[in-house]
Amino acid sequence: MTLKTYGLPAFVADRATMNTFGTGVQIDFSKFTDAKYGVAGKRRIPAGTVIEPVTDVGAPAYLCGPASGTAGKLALLLKTDAEEDSKVDAHTGYGAFAAGVVYETLLPDASGAPRVLSAALKTQLGARWTFMKYEDKR
């Protein structure tokens, strides 16, 4: 069973700062080969994953795969979960954020203790992003 969540993603620290990338992107699920995304035909890419346009000949301009960490390449954050062969997700694409203030520790590509993005991914995302550490001190 897959639990769908709607609304503002947990990694968004300040809704007012979030810039949406145009009308969205399409996902090239074949590029997400890491086992954490699942197997072919049933891949699931979590919201907040760092993505970038692929350069396949004949591909739509914003067909995206996982980010490479290459400085100077456009990188975005996926707004919602993306499911391969979903019967309910829009066939036209998924939303993506181009800039904003986010909780770095809640991004799915963050790792370590404390959880942080790699220096390469931060460089690729560029200065359009402000990263905060999420803390719950209840």
Contacts in CASP RR format, 6 or more apart in sequence:
PFRMAT RR
TARGET T0000
AUTHOR 0000-0000-0000
METHOD contacts of the structure
MODEL  1
MTLKTYGLPAFVADRATMNTFGTGVQIDFSKFTDAKYGVAGKRRIPAGTV
IEPVTDVGAPAYLCGPASGTAGKLALLLKTDAEEDSKVDAHTGYGAFAAG
VVYETLLPDASGAPRVLSAALKTQLGARWTFMKYEDKR
2 44 0 8 1.000
2 83 0 8 1.000
4 81 0 8 1.000
5 47 0 8 1.000
5 81 0 8 1.000
8 15 0 8 1.000
9 47 0 8 1.000
9 48 0 8 1.000
9 79 0 8 1.000
9 80 0 8 1.000
10 103 0 8 1.000
10 106 0 8 1.000
11 47 0 8 1.000
11 48 0 8 1.000
11 77 0 8 1.000
11 102 0 8 1.000
11 103 0 8 1.000
11 106 0 8 1.000
11 107 0 8 1.000
12 18 0 8 1.000
12 101 0 8 1.000
12 102 0 8 1.000
12 103 0 8 1.000
13 101 0 8 1.000
13 102 0 8 1.000
13 103 0 8 1.000
13 130 0 8 1.000
13 132 0 8 1.000
13 134 0 8 1.000
14 100 0 8 1.000
14 101 0 8 1.000
17 99 0 8 1.000
17 100 0 8 1.000
17 101 0 8 1.000
17 130 0 8 1.000
18 97 0 8 1.000
18 99 0 8 1.000
18 100 0 8 1.000
18 101 0 8 1.000
19 97 0 8 1.000
19 98 0 8 1.000
19 99 0 8 1.000
19 100 0 8 1.000
19 128 0 8 1.000
20 79 0 8 1.000
20 95 0 8 1.000
20 96 0 8 1.000
20 97 0 8 1.000
20 98 0 8 1.000
21 62 0 8 1.000
21 76 0 8 1.000
21 95 0 8 1.000
21 96 0 8 1.000
21 97 0 8 1.000
21 98 0 8 1.000
22 98 0 8 1.000
24 62 0 8 1.000
24 93 0 8 1.000
24 94 0 8 1.000
24 95 0 8 1.000
24 96 0 8 1.000
25 51 0 8 1.000
25 53 0 8 1.000
25 62 0 8 1.000
25 63 0 8 1.000
25 64 0 8 1.000
25 76 0 8 1.000
25 78 0 8 1.000
25 93 0 8 1.000
25 94 0 8 1.000
25 95 0 8 1.000
25 96 0 8 1.000
26 60 0 8 1.000
26 62 0 8 1.000
26 63 0 8 1.000
26 64 0 8 1.000
26 92 0 8 1.000
26 93 0 8 1.000
26 94 0 8 1.000
27 45 0 8 1.000
27 51 0 8 1.000
27 63 0 8 1.000
27 64 0 8 1.000
27 65 0 8 1.000
27 78 0 8 1.000
27 82 0 8 1.000
27 84 0 8 1.000
27 93 0 8 1.000
27 94 0 8 1.000
28 54 0 8 1.000
28 56 0 8 1.000
28 59 0 8 1.000
28 63 0 8 1.000
28 64 0 8 1.000
28 65 0 8 1.000
29 40 0 8 1.000
29 41 0 8 1.000
29 43 0 8 1.000
29 45 0 8 1.000
29 82 0 8 1.000
29 84 0 8 1.000
30 40 0 8 1.000
31 54 0 8 1.000
31 65 0 8 1.000
31 66 0 8 1.000
32 43 0 8 1.000
32 45 0 8 1.000
32 65 0 8 1.000
32 66 0 8 1.000
34 66 0 8 1.000
37 43 0 8 1.000
37 44 0 8 1.000
37 45 0 8 1.000
38 44 0 8 1.000
40 84 0 8 1.000
41 84 0 8 1.000
41 85 0 8 1.000
42 84 0 8 1.000
42 85 0 8 1.000
43 83 0 8 1.000
43 84 0 8 1.000
44 81 0 8 1.000
44 82 0 8 1.000
44 83 0 8 1.000
44 84 0 8 1.000
45 51 0 8 1.000
45 78 0 8 1.000
45 81 0 8 1.000
45 82 0 8 1.000
45 83 0 8 1.000
46 78 0 8 1.000
46 81 0 8 1.000
46 108 0 8 1.000
47 78 0 8 1.000
47 79 0 8 1.000
47 80 0 8 1.000
47 81 0 8 1.000
47 108 0 8 1.000
48 77 0 8 1.000
48 78 0 8 1.000
48 79 0 8 1.000
48 97 0 8 1.000
48 107 0 8 1.000
48 108 0 8 1.000
48 109 0 8 1.000
49 66 0 8 1.000
49 77 0 8 1.000
49 78 0 8 1.000
49 107 0 8 1.000
49 108 0 8 1.000
49 109 0 8 1.000
50 66 0 8 1.000
50 67 0 8 1.000
50 69 0 8 1.000
50 75 0 8 1.000
50 76 0 8 1.000
50 77 0 8 1.000
50 107 0 8 1.000
50 109 0 8 1.000
50 117 0 8 1.000
50 121 0 8 1.000
50 124 0 8 1.000
50 125 0 8 1.000
51 64 0 8 1.000
51 65 0 8 1.000
51 66 0 8 1.000
51 67 0 8 1.000
51 75 0 8 1.000
51 76 0 8 1.000
51 77 0 8 1.000
51 78 0 8 1.000
51 96 0 8 1.000
52 64 0 8 1.000
52 65 0 8 1.000
52 66 0 8 1.000
52 67 0 8 1.000
52 68 0 8 1.000
52 70 0 8 1.000
52 73 0 8 1.000
52 74 0 8 1.000
52 75 0 8 1.000
52 76 0 8 1.000
52 124 0 8 1.000
53 61 0 8 1.000
53 62 0 8 1.000
53 63 0 8 1.000
53 64 0 8 1.000
53 65 0 8 1.000
53 74 0 8 1.000
54 63 0 8 1.000
54 64 0 8 1.000
54 65 0 8 1.000
56 63 0 8 1.000
64 76 0 8 1.000
64 96 0 8 1.000
67 73 0 8 1.000
67 75 0 8 1.000
67 109 0 8 1.000
67 121 0 8 1.000
67 124 0 8 1.000
68 124 0 8 1.000
69 75 0 8 1.000
69 118 0 8 1.000
69 120 0 8 1.000
69 121 0 8 1.000
69 123 0 8 1.000
69 124 0 8 1.000
70 120 0 8 1.000
70 124 0 8 1.000
71 120 0 8 1.000
71 123 0 8 1.000
71 124 0 8 1.000
72 123 0 8 1.000
72 124 0 8 1.000
73 124 0 8 1.000
75 121 0 8 1.000
75 124 0 8 1.000
75 125 0 8 1.000
75 126 0 8 1.000
76 96 0 8 1.000
76 97 0 8 1.000
76 98 0 8 1.000
77 96 0 8 1.000
77 97 0 8 1.000
77 102 0 8 1.000
77 107 0 8 1.000
77 125 0 8 1.000
78 94 0 8 1.000
78 95 0 8 1.000
78 96 0 8 1.000
79 94 0 8 1.000
79 95 0 8 1.000
79 96 0 8 1.000
79 97 0 8 1.000
80 94 0 8 1.000
80 95 0 8 1.000
82 89 0 8 1.000
82 94 0 8 1.000
83 89 0 8 1.000
98 128 0 8 1.000
99 128 0 8 1.000
99 129 0 8 1.000
100 128 0 8 1.000
100 129 0 8 1.000
100 130 0 8 1.000
101 129 0 8 1.000
101 130 0 8 1.000
101 132 0 8 1.000
102 129 0 8 1.000
102 130 0 8 1.000
102 131 0 8 1.000
102 132 0 8 1.000
103 131 0 8 1.000
103 132 0 8 1.000
103 133 0 8 1.000
103 134 0 8 1.000
104 110 0 8 1.000
104 115 0 8 1.000
104 116 0 8 1.000
104 117 0 8 1.000
104 131 0 8 1.000
104 132 0 8 1.000
104 133 0 8 1.000
104 134 0 8 1.000
105 114 0 8 1.000
105 115 0 8 1.000
105 116 0 8 1.000
105 133 0 8 1.000
105 134 0 8 1.000
106 115 0 8 1.000
106 134 0 8 1.000
107 115 0 8 1.000
107 117 0 8 1.000
109 117 0 8 1.000
109 118 0 8 1.000
109 121 0 8 1.000
110 116 0 8 1.000
110 117 0 8 1.000
111 118 0 8 1.000
114 133 0 8 1.000
117 125 0 8 1.000
117 131 0 8 1.000
122 129 0 8 1.000
122 131 0 8 1.000
END
